[in-house]
Amino acid sequence: MKLKREFIVHHAGDETVLVPAGGAGFSGIVRGNRTLGAILDLLKENTTEEALVASLSERFDAPQETIRQDVRRVLTELRQIGALDG
């Protein structure tokens, strides 16, 4: 899976914003923290849920199950707004 190119990621301090560009089929803004930002950055390349969890586990000091739940929640939301290919 990969973030569709119609979505733009912007980092501002500890906040991350996902903005749809023309033709995205979603009108709104998704705001989140550094965890969302890290997931979105990893989704710029084709990846899997397991690869996301592994990469975030190396980056953040949190239990792997918590990271897995966060990744699943974010992926579910991104699928709902049509932001993912695959």
PDB file of N, CA, C and O in Angstrom:
ATOM      1  N   MET A   1       0.836  -1.166   0.000  1.00  0.00           N
ATOM      2  CA  MET A   1       0.000   0.000   0.000  1.00  0.00           C
ATOM      3  C   MET A   1       0.888   1.239   0.000  1.00  0.00           C
ATOM      4  O   MET A   1       2.056   1.196   0.388  1.00  0.00           O
ATOM      5  N   LYS A   2       0.297   2.340  -0.447  1.00  0.00           N
ATOM      6  CA  LYS A   2       1.056   3.572  -0.593  1.00  0.00           C
ATOM      7  C   LYS A   2       0.094   4.749  -0.531  1.00  0.00           C
ATOM      8  O   LYS A   2      -1.065   4.626  -0.927  1.00  0.00           O
ATOM      9  N   LEU A   3       0.561   5.875  -0.044  1.00  0.00           N
ATOM     10  CA  LEU A   3      -0.241   7.092  -0.007  1.00  0.00           C
ATOM     11  C   LEU A   3      -0.446   7.583  -1.433  1.00  0.00           C
ATOM     12  O   LEU A   3       0.510   7.670  -2.204  1.00  0.00           O
ATOM     13  N   LYS A   4      -1.677   7.901  -1.784  1.00  0.00           N
ATOM     14  CA  LYS A   4      -1.951   8.411  -3.125  1.00  0.00           C
ATOM     15  C   LYS A   4      -1.268   9.755  -3.322  1.00  0.00           C
ATOM     16  O   LYS A   4      -1.153  10.549  -2.388  1.00  0.00           O
ATOM     17  N   ARG A   5      -0.822  10.001  -4.532  1.00  0.00           N
ATOM     18  CA  ARG A   5      -0.093  11.238  -4.824  1.00  0.00           C
ATOM     19  C   ARG A   5      -0.980  12.469  -4.758  1.00  0.00           C
ATOM     20  O   ARG A   5      -0.473  13.591  -4.749  1.00  0.00           O
ATOM     21  N   GLU A   6      -2.295  12.284  -4.712  1.00  0.00           N
ATOM     22  CA  GLU A   6      -3.216  13.414  -4.592  1.00  0.00           C
ATOM     23  C   GLU A   6      -3.277  13.986  -3.175  1.00  0.00           C
ATOM     24  O   GLU A   6      -4.010  14.942  -2.920  1.00  0.00           O
ATOM     25  N   PHE A   7      -2.517  13.409  -2.266  1.00  0.00           N
ATOM     26  CA  PHE A   7      -2.498  13.878  -0.883  1.00  0.00           C
ATOM     27  C   PHE A   7      -1.111  14.421  -0.548  1.00  0.00           C
ATOM     28  O   PHE A   7      -0.090  13.817  -0.877  1.00  0.00           O
ATOM     29  N   ILE A   8      -1.102  15.565   0.110  1.00  0.00           N
ATOM     30  CA  ILE A   8       0.143  16.248   0.457  1.00  0.00           C
ATOM     31  C   ILE A   8       0.321  16.213   1.968  1.00  0.00           C
ATOM     32  O   ILE A   8      -0.606  16.513   2.720  1.00  0.00           O
ATOM     33  N   VAL A   9       1.518  15.845   2.403  1.00  0.00           N
ATOM     34  CA  VAL A   9       1.851  15.794   3.830  1.00  0.00           C
ATOM     35  C   VAL A   9       2.652  17.040   4.176  1.00  0.00           C
ATOM     36  O   VAL A   9       3.604  17.396   3.482  1.00  0.00           O
ATOM     37  N   HIS A  10       2.249  17.700   5.264  1.00  0.00           N
ATOM     38  CA  HIS A  10       2.978  18.884   5.730  1.00  0.00           C
ATOM     39  C   HIS A  10       3.258  18.719   7.228  1.00  0.00           C
ATOM     40  O   HIS A  10       2.358  18.419   8.013  1.00  0.00           O
ATOM     41  N   HIS A  11       4.515  18.921   7.601  1.00  0.00           N
ATOM     42  CA  HIS A  11       4.919  18.841   9.006  1.00  0.00           C
ATOM     43  C   HIS A  11       5.132  20.254   9.525  1.00  0.00           C
ATOM     44  O   HIS A  11       5.797  21.067   8.884  1.00  0.00           O
ATOM     45  N   ALA A  12       4.564  20.537  10.685  1.00  0.00           N
ATOM     46  CA  ALA A  12       4.737  21.834  11.340  1.00  0.00           C
ATOM     47  C   ALA A  12       4.996  21.576  12.823  1.00  0.00           C
ATOM     48  O   ALA A  12       4.059  21.417  13.605  1.00  0.00           O
ATOM     49  N   GLY A  13       6.260  21.538  13.198  1.00  0.00           N
ATOM     50  CA  GLY A  13       6.608  21.215  14.583  1.00  0.00           C
ATOM     51  C   GLY A  13       6.225  19.779  14.890  1.00  0.00           C
ATOM     52  O   GLY A  13       6.619  18.855  14.179  1.00  0.00           O
ATOM     53  N   ASP A  14       5.449  19.597  15.959  1.00  0.00           N
ATOM     54  CA  ASP A  14       5.000  18.259  16.347  1.00  0.00           C
ATOM     55  C   ASP A  14       3.694  17.855  15.679  1.00  0.00           C
ATOM     56  O   ASP A  14       3.194  16.755  15.915  1.00  0.00           O
ATOM     57  N   GLU A  15       3.138  18.727  14.852  1.00  0.00           N
ATOM     58  CA  GLU A  15       1.868  18.442  14.185  1.00  0.00           C
ATOM     59  C   GLU A  15       2.108  18.079  12.717  1.00  0.00           C
ATOM     60  O   GLU A  15       2.984  18.632  12.052  1.00  0.00           O
ATOM     61  N   THR A  16       1.312  17.148  12.246  1.00  0.00           N
ATOM     62  CA  THR A  16       1.341  16.745  10.839  1.00  0.00           C
ATOM     63  C   THR A  16      -0.039  16.986  10.256  1.00  0.00           C
ATOM     64  O   THR A  16      -1.057  16.720  10.896  1.00  0.00           O
ATOM     65  N   VAL A  17      -0.056  17.497   9.023  1.00  0.00           N
ATOM     66  CA  VAL A  17      -1.314  17.775   8.341  1.00  0.00           C
ATOM     67  C   VAL A  17      -1.296  17.047   7.000  1.00  0.00           C
ATOM     68  O   VAL A  17      -0.307  17.098   6.269  1.00  0.00           O
ATOM     69  N   LEU A  18      -2.395  16.372   6.687  1.00  0.00           N
ATOM     70  CA  LEU A  18      -2.581  15.717   5.399  1.00  0.00           C
ATOM     71  C   LEU A  18      -3.662  16.479   4.656  1.00  0.00           C
ATOM     72  O   LEU A  18      -4.787  16.609   5.138  1.00  0.00           O
ATOM     73  N   VAL A  19      -3.311  16.987   3.468  1.00  0.00           N
ATOM     74  CA  VAL A  19      -4.211  17.835   2.705  1.00  0.00           C
ATOM     75  C   VAL A  19      -4.441  17.207   1.336  1.00  0.00           C
ATOM     76  O   VAL A  19      -3.484  16.799   0.678  1.00  0.00           O
ATOM     77  N   PRO A  20      -5.698  17.122   0.895  1.00  0.00           N
ATOM     78  CA  PRO A  20      -5.951  16.599  -0.441  1.00  0.00           C
ATOM     79  C   PRO A  20      -5.690  17.661  -1.500  1.00  0.00           C
ATOM     80  O   PRO A  20      -5.993  18.838  -1.303  1.00  0.00           O
ATOM     81  N   ALA A  21      -5.130  17.237  -2.614  1.00  0.00           N
ATOM     82  CA  ALA A  21      -4.952  18.114  -3.759  1.00  0.00           C
ATOM     83  C   ALA A  21      -6.119  17.858  -4.715  1.00  0.00           C
ATOM     84  O   ALA A  21      -6.995  17.048  -4.414  1.00  0.00           O
ATOM     85  N   GLY A  22      -6.137  18.522  -5.833  1.00  0.00           N
ATOM     86  CA  GLY A  22      -7.215  18.359  -6.797  1.00  0.00           C
ATOM     87  C   GLY A  22      -7.439  16.923  -7.194  1.00  0.00           C
ATOM     88  O   GLY A  22      -6.488  16.176  -7.425  1.00  0.00           O
ATOM     89  N   GLY A  23      -8.696  16.537  -7.272  1.00  0.00           N
ATOM     90  CA  GLY A  23      -9.039  15.193  -7.710  1.00  0.00           C
ATOM     91  C   GLY A  23      -8.907  14.119  -6.653  1.00  0.00           C
ATOM     92  O   GLY A  23      -9.015  12.935  -6.972  1.00  0.00           O
ATOM     93  N   ALA A  24      -8.678  14.491  -5.412  1.00  0.00           N
ATOM     94  CA  ALA A  24      -8.488  13.499  -4.351  1.00  0.00           C
ATOM     95  C   ALA A  24      -9.797  12.823  -3.949  1.00  0.00           C
ATOM     96  O   ALA A  24      -9.777  11.705  -3.433  1.00  0.00           O
ATOM     97  N   GLY A  25     -10.926  13.479  -4.175  1.00  0.00           N
ATOM     98  CA  GLY A  25     -12.201  12.893  -3.788  1.00  0.00           C
ATOM     99  C   GLY A  25     -12.509  13.050  -2.312  1.00  0.00           C
ATOM    100  O   GLY A  25     -13.488  12.484  -1.825  1.00  0.00           O
ATOM    101  N   PHE A  26     -11.709  13.792  -1.603  1.00  0.00           N
ATOM    102  CA  PHE A  26     -11.899  14.058  -0.174  1.00  0.00           C
ATOM    103  C   PHE A  26     -11.668  15.540   0.040  1.00  0.00           C
ATOM    104  O   PHE A  26     -10.664  16.087  -0.416  1.00  0.00           O
ATOM    105  N   SER A  27     -12.572  16.181   0.719  1.00  0.00           N
ATOM    106  CA  SER A  27     -12.371  17.601   1.019  1.00  0.00           C
ATOM    107  C   SER A  27     -12.335  17.765   2.522  1.00  0.00           C
ATOM    108  O   SER A  27     -13.355  17.643   3.200  1.00  0.00           O
ATOM    109  N   GLY A  28     -11.180  18.037   3.022  1.00  0.00           N
ATOM    110  CA  GLY A  28     -10.980  18.193   4.454  1.00  0.00           C
ATOM    111  C   GLY A  28      -9.498  18.170   4.747  1.00  0.00           C
ATOM    112  O   GLY A  28      -8.664  18.096   3.844  1.00  0.00           O
ATOM    113  N   ILE A  29      -9.194  18.232   6.009  1.00  0.00           N
ATOM    114  CA  ILE A  29      -7.806  18.199   6.456  1.00  0.00           C
ATOM    115  C   ILE A  29      -7.702  17.161   7.562  1.00  0.00           C
ATOM    116  O   ILE A  29      -8.559  17.093   8.443  1.00  0.00           O
ATOM    117  N   VAL A  30      -6.666  16.365   7.513  1.00  0.00           N
ATOM    118  CA  VAL A  30      -6.401  15.389   8.566  1.00  0.00           C
ATOM    119  C   VAL A  30      -5.220  15.920   9.367  1.00  0.00           C
ATOM    120  O   VAL A  30      -4.150  16.177   8.815  1.00  0.00           O
ATOM    121  N   ARG A  31      -5.420  16.081  10.668  1.00  0.00           N
ATOM    122  CA  ARG A  31      -4.354  16.567  11.551  1.00  0.00           C
ATOM    123  C   ARG A  31      -3.974  15.471  12.523  1.00  0.00           C
ATOM    124  O   ARG A  31      -4.808  14.687  12.977  1.00  0.00           O
ATOM    125  N   GLY A  32      -2.677  15.441  12.830  1.00  0.00           N
ATOM    126  CA  GLY A  32      -2.220  14.431  13.773  1.00  0.00           C
ATOM    127  C   GLY A  32      -0.868  14.782  14.355  1.00  0.00           C
ATOM    128  O   GLY A  32      -0.317  15.853  14.103  1.00  0.00           O
ATOM    129  N   ASN A  33      -0.350  13.857  15.137  1.00  0.00           N
ATOM    130  CA  ASN A  33       0.906  14.057  15.849  1.00  0.00           C
ATOM    131  C   ASN A  33       2.096  13.478  15.083  1.00  0.00           C
ATOM    132  O   ASN A  33       1.982  13.158  13.900  1.00  0.00           O
ATOM    133  N   ARG A  34       3.229  13.346  15.759  1.00  0.00           N
ATOM    134  CA  ARG A  34       4.443  12.811  15.132  1.00  0.00           C
ATOM    135  C   ARG A  34       4.267  11.382  14.657  1.00  0.00           C
ATOM    136  O   ARG A  34       4.871  10.980  13.662  1.00  0.00           O
ATOM    137  N   THR A  35       3.446  10.609  15.356  1.00  0.00           N
ATOM    138  CA  THR A  35       3.214   9.229  14.941  1.00  0.00           C
ATOM    139  C   THR A  35       2.524   9.203  13.581  1.00  0.00           C
ATOM    140  O   THR A  35       2.929   8.450  12.696  1.00  0.00           O
ATOM    141  N   LEU A  36       1.491  10.015  13.410  1.00  0.00           N
ATOM    142  CA  LEU A  36       0.837  10.110  12.109  1.00  0.00           C
ATOM    143  C   LEU A  36       1.839  10.557  11.055  1.00  0.00           C
ATOM    144  O   LEU A  36       1.864  10.009   9.953  1.00  0.00           O
ATOM    145  N   GLY A  37       2.655  11.535  11.379  1.00  0.00           N
ATOM    146  CA  GLY A  37       3.658  12.021  10.439  1.00  0.00           C
ATOM    147  C   GLY A  37       4.618  10.938  10.009  1.00  0.00           C
ATOM    148  O   GLY A  37       4.959  10.836   8.831  1.00  0.00           O
ATOM    149  N   ALA A  38       5.058  10.126  10.956  1.00  0.00           N
ATOM    150  CA  ALA A  38       5.988   9.037  10.632  1.00  0.00           C
ATOM    151  C   ALA A  38       5.322   8.004   9.726  1.00  0.00           C
ATOM    152  O   ALA A  38       5.938   7.516   8.779  1.00  0.00           O
ATOM    153  N   ILE A  39       4.069   7.673  10.017  1.00  0.00           N
ATOM    154  CA  ILE A  39       3.346   6.710   9.188  1.00  0.00           C
ATOM    155  C   ILE A  39       3.171   7.251   7.775  1.00  0.00           C
ATOM    156  O   ILE A  39       3.401   6.535   6.800  1.00  0.00           O
ATOM    157  N   LEU A  40       2.765   8.511   7.661  1.00  0.00           N
ATOM    158  CA  LEU A  40       2.571   9.104   6.337  1.00  0.00           C
ATOM    159  C   LEU A  40       3.871   9.173   5.557  1.00  0.00           C
ATOM    160  O   LEU A  40       3.880   8.944   4.348  1.00  0.00           O
ATOM    161  N   ASP A  41       4.962   9.484   6.227  1.00  0.00           N
ATOM    162  CA  ASP A  41       6.265   9.521   5.547  1.00  0.00           C
ATOM    163  C   ASP A  41       6.635   8.134   5.019  1.00  0.00           C
ATOM    164  O   ASP A  41       7.154   8.007   3.910  1.00  0.00           O
ATOM    165  N   LEU A  42       6.370   7.107   5.808  1.00  0.00           N
ATOM    166  CA  LEU A  42       6.671   5.739   5.368  1.00  0.00           C
ATOM    167  C   LEU A  42       5.764   5.305   4.217  1.00  0.00           C
ATOM    168  O   LEU A  42       6.151   4.484   3.385  1.00  0.00           O
ATOM    169  N   LEU A  43       4.555   5.864   4.180  1.00  0.00           N
ATOM    170  CA  LEU A  43       3.608   5.508   3.123  1.00  0.00           C
ATOM    171  C   LEU A  43       3.893   6.222   1.799  1.00  0.00           C
ATOM    172  O   LEU A  43       3.168   6.021   0.825  1.00  0.00           O
ATOM    173  N   LYS A  44       4.919   7.037   1.753  1.00  0.00           N
ATOM    174  CA  LYS A  44       5.307   7.654   0.481  1.00  0.00           C
ATOM    175  C   LYS A  44       5.886   6.610  -0.461  1.00  0.00           C
ATOM    176  O   LYS A  44       5.915   6.802  -1.677  1.00  0.00           O
ATOM    177  N   GLU A  45       6.346   5.504   0.113  1.00  0.00           N
ATOM    178  CA  GLU A  45       6.844   4.357  -0.654  1.00  0.00           C
ATOM    179  C   GLU A  45       5.907   3.183  -0.389  1.00  0.00           C
ATOM    180  O   GLU A  45       5.260   3.120   0.656  1.00  0.00           O
ATOM    181  N   ASN A  46       5.840   2.266  -1.330  1.00  0.00           N
ATOM    182  CA  ASN A  46       5.007   1.089  -1.162  1.00  0.00           C
ATOM    183  C   ASN A  46       5.491   0.284   0.046  1.00  0.00           C
ATOM    184  O   ASN A  46       6.684   0.000   0.159  1.00  0.00           O
ATOM    185  N   THR A  47       4.589  -0.082   0.940  1.00  0.00           N
ATOM    186  CA  THR A  47       4.961  -0.774   2.169  1.00  0.00           C
ATOM    187  C   THR A  47       3.819  -1.668   2.634  1.00  0.00           C
ATOM    188  O   THR A  47       2.770  -1.741   1.994  1.00  0.00           O
ATOM    189  N   THR A  48       4.033  -2.339   3.746  1.00  0.00           N
ATOM    190  CA  THR A  48       3.008  -3.196   4.352  1.00  0.00           C
ATOM    191  C   THR A  48       2.758  -2.738   5.787  1.00  0.00           C
ATOM    192  O   THR A  48       3.525  -1.963   6.357  1.00  0.00           O
ATOM    193  N   GLU A  49       1.674  -3.236   6.343  1.00  0.00           N
ATOM    194  CA  GLU A  49       1.362  -2.912   7.737  1.00  0.00           C
ATOM    195  C   GLU A  49       2.477  -3.400   8.657  1.00  0.00           C
ATOM    196  O   GLU A  49       2.880  -2.686   9.575  1.00  0.00           O
ATOM    197  N   GLU A  50       2.972  -4.600   8.419  1.00  0.00           N
ATOM    198  CA  GLU A  50       4.040  -5.152   9.257  1.00  0.00           C
ATOM    199  C   GLU A  50       5.316  -4.320   9.167  1.00  0.00           C
ATOM    200  O   GLU A  50       5.995  -4.110  10.172  1.00  0.00           O
ATOM    201  N   ALA A  51       5.641  -3.850   7.974  1.00  0.00           N
ATOM    202  CA  ALA A  51       6.835  -3.012   7.804  1.00  0.00           C
ATOM    203  C   ALA A  51       6.669  -1.682   8.530  1.00  0.00           C
ATOM    204  O   ALA A  51       7.628  -1.158   9.096  1.00  0.00           O
ATOM    205  N   LEU A  52       5.467  -1.142   8.516  1.00  0.00           N
ATOM    206  CA  LEU A  52       5.201   0.095   9.255  1.00  0.00           C
ATOM    207  C   LEU A  52       5.412  -0.121  10.749  1.00  0.00           C
ATOM    208  O   LEU A  52       6.069   0.680  11.414  1.00  0.00           O
ATOM    209  N   VAL A  53       4.855  -1.200  11.268  1.00  0.00           N
ATOM    210  CA  VAL A  53       4.987  -1.503  12.698  1.00  0.00           C
ATOM    211  C   VAL A  53       6.456  -1.687  13.066  1.00  0.00           C
ATOM    212  O   VAL A  53       6.914  -1.161  14.080  1.00  0.00           O
ATOM    213  N   ALA A  54       7.189  -2.427  12.253  1.00  0.00           N
ATOM    214  CA  ALA A  54       8.614  -2.675  12.534  1.00  0.00           C
ATOM    215  C   ALA A  54       9.403  -1.370  12.526  1.00  0.00           C
ATOM    216  O   ALA A  54      10.225  -1.139  13.413  1.00  0.00           O
ATOM    217  N   SER A  55       9.165  -0.527  11.546  1.00  0.00           N
ATOM    218  CA  SER A  55       9.891   0.735  11.449  1.00  0.00           C
ATOM    219  C   SER A  55       9.565   1.664  12.612  1.00  0.00           C
ATOM    220  O   SER A  55      10.461   2.295  13.173  1.00  0.00           O
ATOM    221  N   LEU A  56       8.305   1.748  12.972  1.00  0.00           N
ATOM    222  CA  LEU A  56       7.908   2.617  14.087  1.00  0.00           C
ATOM    223  C   LEU A  56       8.400   2.073  15.425  1.00  0.00           C
ATOM    224  O   LEU A  56       8.690   2.846  16.338  1.00  0.00           O
ATOM    225  N   SER A  57       8.498   0.749  15.547  1.00  0.00           N
ATOM    226  CA  SER A  57       9.015   0.145  16.782  1.00  0.00           C
ATOM    227  C   SER A  57      10.471   0.527  17.012  1.00  0.00           C
ATOM    228  O   SER A  57      10.907   0.679  18.153  1.00  0.00           O
ATOM    229  N   GLU A  58      11.222   0.682  15.918  1.00  0.00           N
ATOM    230  CA  GLU A  58      12.615   1.116  16.035  1.00  0.00           C
ATOM    231  C   GLU A  58      12.708   2.606  16.381  1.00  0.00           C
ATOM    232  O   GLU A  58      13.662   3.046  17.023  1.00  0.00           O
ATOM    233  N   ARG A  59      11.732   3.353  15.957  1.00  0.00           N
ATOM    234  CA  ARG A  59      11.770   4.815  16.079  1.00  0.00           C
ATOM    235  C   ARG A  59      11.200   5.339  17.403  1.00  0.00           C
ATOM    236  O   ARG A  59      11.694   6.325  17.950  1.00  0.00           O
ATOM    237  N   PHE A  60      10.163   4.677  17.908  1.00  0.00           N
ATOM    238  CA  PHE A  60       9.464   5.155  19.102  1.00  0.00           C
ATOM    239  C   PHE A  60       9.602   4.159  20.251  1.00  0.00           C
ATOM    240  O   PHE A  60       9.649   2.948  20.040  1.00  0.00           O
ATOM    241  N   ASP A  61       9.666   4.688  21.456  1.00  0.00           N
ATOM    242  CA  ASP A  61       9.760   3.865  22.659  1.00  0.00           C
ATOM    243  C   ASP A  61       8.346   3.593  23.173  1.00  0.00           C
ATOM    244  O   ASP A  61       7.844   4.277  24.064  1.00  0.00           O
ATOM    245  N   ALA A  62       7.725   2.578  22.584  1.00  0.00           N
ATOM    246  CA  ALA A  62       6.357   2.205  22.964  1.00  0.00           C
ATOM    247  C   ALA A  62       6.208   0.705  22.743  1.00  0.00           C
ATOM    248  O   ALA A  62       6.922   0.125  21.926  1.00  0.00           O
ATOM    249  N   PRO A  63       5.288   0.074  23.463  1.00  0.00           N
ATOM    250  CA  PRO A  63       5.055  -1.360  23.248  1.00  0.00           C
ATOM    251  C   PRO A  63       4.619  -1.616  21.801  1.00  0.00           C
ATOM    252  O   PRO A  63       3.870  -0.830  21.222  1.00  0.00           O
ATOM    253  N   GLN A  64       5.088  -2.707  21.235  1.00  0.00           N
ATOM    254  CA  GLN A  64       4.781  -3.013  19.847  1.00  0.00           C
ATOM    255  C   GLN A  64       3.280  -3.136  19.609  1.00  0.00           C
ATOM    256  O   GLN A  64       2.794  -2.754  18.545  1.00  0.00           O
ATOM    257  N   GLU A  65       2.543  -3.659  20.574  1.00  0.00           N
ATOM    258  CA  GLU A  65       1.095  -3.791  20.401  1.00  0.00           C
ATOM    259  C   GLU A  65       0.419  -2.423  20.315  1.00  0.00           C
ATOM    260  O   GLU A  65      -0.536  -2.254  19.556  1.00  0.00           O
ATOM    261  N   THR A  66       0.897  -1.459  21.075  1.00  0.00           N
ATOM    262  CA  THR A  66       0.365  -0.099  21.002  1.00  0.00           C
ATOM    263  C   THR A  66       0.648   0.494  19.626  1.00  0.00           C
ATOM    264  O   THR A  66      -0.217   1.138  19.031  1.00  0.00           O
ATOM    265  N   ILE A  67       1.841   0.279  19.131  1.00  0.00           N
ATOM    266  CA  ILE A  67       2.204   0.777  17.799  1.00  0.00           C
ATOM    267  C   ILE A  67       1.334   0.103  16.748  1.00  0.00           C
ATOM    268  O   ILE A  67       0.846   0.768  15.834  1.00  0.00           O
ATOM    269  N   ARG A  68       1.133  -1.195  16.863  1.00  0.00           N
ATOM    270  CA  ARG A  68       0.296  -1.931  15.916  1.00  0.00           C
ATOM    271  C   ARG A  68      -1.129  -1.371  15.902  1.00  0.00           C
ATOM    272  O   ARG A  68      -1.712  -1.195  14.832  1.00  0.00           O
ATOM    273  N   GLN A  69      -1.684  -1.096  17.062  1.00  0.00           N
ATOM    274  CA  GLN A  69      -3.033  -0.526  17.146  1.00  0.00           C
ATOM    275  C   GLN A  69      -3.089   0.861  16.506  1.00  0.00           C
ATOM    276  O   GLN A  69      -4.050   1.187  15.809  1.00  0.00           O
ATOM    277  N   ASP A  70      -2.064   1.671  16.741  1.00  0.00           N
ATOM    278  CA  ASP A  70      -2.010   3.002  16.136  1.00  0.00           C
ATOM    279  C   ASP A  70      -1.935   2.912  14.618  1.00  0.00           C
ATOM    280  O   ASP A  70      -2.625   3.649  13.914  1.00  0.00           O
ATOM    281  N   VAL A  71      -1.107   2.017  14.118  1.00  0.00           N
ATOM    282  CA  VAL A  71      -0.961   1.842  12.671  1.00  0.00           C
ATOM    283  C   VAL A  71      -2.291   1.394  12.070  1.00  0.00           C
ATOM    284  O   VAL A  71      -2.710   1.930  11.044  1.00  0.00           O
ATOM    285  N   ARG A  72      -2.950   0.440  12.678  1.00  0.00           N
ATOM    286  CA  ARG A  72      -4.234  -0.044  12.155  1.00  0.00           C
ATOM    287  C   ARG A  72      -5.285   1.051  12.144  1.00  0.00           C
ATOM    288  O   ARG A  72      -6.058   1.170  11.193  1.00  0.00           O
ATOM    289  N   ARG A  73      -5.314   1.850  13.201  1.00  0.00           N
ATOM    290  CA  ARG A  73      -6.287   2.938  13.278  1.00  0.00           C
ATOM    291  C   ARG A  73      -6.047   3.957  12.167  1.00  0.00           C
ATOM    292  O   ARG A  73      -6.988   4.393  11.504  1.00  0.00           O
ATOM    293  N   VAL A  74      -4.787   4.332  11.968  1.00  0.00           N
ATOM    294  CA  VAL A  74      -4.444   5.302  10.933  1.00  0.00           C
ATOM    295  C   VAL A  74      -4.757   4.735   9.548  1.00  0.00           C
ATOM    296  O   VAL A  74      -5.333   5.432   8.712  1.00  0.00           O
ATOM    297  N   LEU A  75      -4.387   3.486   9.299  1.00  0.00           N
ATOM    298  CA  LEU A  75      -4.656   2.886   7.991  1.00  0.00           C
ATOM    299  C   LEU A  75      -6.152   2.806   7.713  1.00  0.00           C
ATOM    300  O   LEU A  75      -6.588   3.035   6.585  1.00  0.00           O
ATOM    301  N   THR A  76      -6.933   2.483   8.728  1.00  0.00           N
ATOM    302  CA  THR A  76      -8.395   2.438   8.566  1.00  0.00           C
ATOM    303  C   THR A  76      -8.927   3.812   8.178  1.00  0.00           C
ATOM    304  O   THR A  76      -9.746   3.929   7.266  1.00  0.00           O
ATOM    305  N   GLU A  77      -8.468   4.841   8.863  1.00  0.00           N
ATOM    306  CA  GLU A  77      -8.927   6.197   8.561  1.00  0.00           C
ATOM    307  C   GLU A  77      -8.484   6.642   7.171  1.00  0.00           C
ATOM    308  O   GLU A  77      -9.249   7.286   6.454  1.00  0.00           O
ATOM    309  N   LEU A  78      -7.257   6.304   6.788  1.00  0.00           N
ATOM    310  CA  LEU A  78      -6.762   6.680   5.466  1.00  0.00           C
ATOM    311  C   LEU A  78      -7.542   5.957   4.364  1.00  0.00           C
ATOM    312  O   LEU A  78      -7.804   6.531   3.307  1.00  0.00           O
ATOM    313  N   ARG A  79      -7.906   4.715   4.609  1.00  0.00           N
ATOM    314  CA  ARG A  79      -8.724   3.987   3.631  1.00  0.00           C
ATOM    315  C   ARG A  79     -10.107   4.617   3.509  1.00  0.00           C
ATOM    316  O   ARG A  79     -10.651   4.714   2.409  1.00  0.00           O
ATOM    317  N   GLN A  80     -10.675   5.043   4.625  1.00  0.00           N
ATOM    318  CA  GLN A  80     -12.009   5.642   4.604  1.00  0.00           C
ATOM    319  C   GLN A  80     -12.062   6.927   3.787  1.00  0.00           C
ATOM    320  O   GLN A  80     -13.090   7.229   3.180  1.00  0.00           O
ATOM    321  N   ILE A  81     -10.981   7.680   3.762  1.00  0.00           N
ATOM    322  CA  ILE A  81     -10.990   8.926   2.985  1.00  0.00           C
ATOM    323  C   ILE A  81     -10.395   8.724   1.588  1.00  0.00           C
ATOM    324  O   ILE A  81     -10.275   9.677   0.818  1.00  0.00           O
ATOM    325  N   GLY A  82     -10.029   7.496   1.269  1.00  0.00           N
ATOM    326  CA  GLY A  82      -9.513   7.191  -0.064  1.00  0.00           C
ATOM    327  C   GLY A  82      -8.091   7.668  -0.305  1.00  0.00           C
ATOM    328  O   GLY A  82      -7.738   8.019  -1.431  1.00  0.00           O
ATOM    329  N   ALA A  83      -7.272   7.684   0.738  1.00  0.00           N
ATOM    330  CA  ALA A  83      -5.914   8.208   0.617  1.00  0.00           C
ATOM    331  C   ALA A  83      -4.876   7.133   0.297  1.00  0.00           C
ATOM    332  O   ALA A  83      -3.706   7.454   0.090  1.00  0.00           O
ATOM    333  N   LEU A  84      -5.280   5.873   0.252  1.00  0.00           N
ATOM    334  CA  LEU A  84      -4.299   4.799   0.034  1.00  0.00           C
ATOM    335  C   LEU A  84      -4.519   4.083  -1.294  1.00  0.00           C
ATOM    336  O   LEU A  84      -5.653   3.840  -1.708  1.00  0.00           O
ATOM    337  N   ASP A  85      -3.423   3.756  -1.944  1.00  0.00           N
ATOM    338  CA  ASP A  85      -3.421   2.845  -3.086  1.00  0.00           C
ATOM    339  C   ASP A  85      -3.044   1.480  -2.535  1.00  0.00           C
ATOM    340  O   ASP A  85      -2.031   1.335  -1.851  1.00  0.00           O
ATOM    341  N   GLY A  86      -3.850   0.498  -2.832  1.00  0.00           N
ATOM    342  CA  GLY A  86      -3.500  -0.850  -2.404  1.00  0.00           C
ATOM    343  C   GLY A  86      -4.033  -1.260  -1.079  1.00  0.00           C
ATOM    344  O   GLY A  86      -3.789  -2.382  -0.635  1.00  0.00           O
TER     345      GLY A  86
END
